[in-house]
């Protein structure tokens, strides 16, 4: 089964550090108006959060602040571009937010009978409980198998979020194989330390470059890129 996915990537002609992504996200939401920007922040109200896969993701490409919009969020971007003034304030400075690069693509999302190669950067695979379970595993082989299982789960969550119905397992199972992995690093997310993985993996699912997998993808974590 295949699904068409519209993907818009907008890189702005400015520079921010990766730790400023929450501020970039907040500035875009404030610019649009919180009531008009559910897809941009995923909050249903002040107390409730939508746990669906984020269709608007905030990233740095190089040092450029970047918006990635998927599926119906592509149409919603007019809420930002329709503003008379695109400038935003981050860390006591003003960014003019001129467009440096804009790419709009339609991808055919499908599970294939061959594998594709990807890198994933700062993938946050484990919450606190999963980290405890991961640490308790006997050896590296078991840990890799655990991470591969989580990666498949993350891809299923991505598919559900974009309305892509995966084929039945018995017909064509989704797979993920970790080829190499760097030493994981501790990173700070919303004041908490979490483990982030950089790795090379193969999967039989096509994934558009720059989408995120795992936790906190709206803030640039779990950045996927095709390896050609």
Order of alpha helices (4+ residues) and beta strands (2+ residues): beta-alpha-alpha-beta-beta-alpha-alpha-beta-beta-beta-beta-alpha-alpha-alpha-beta-beta-beta-beta
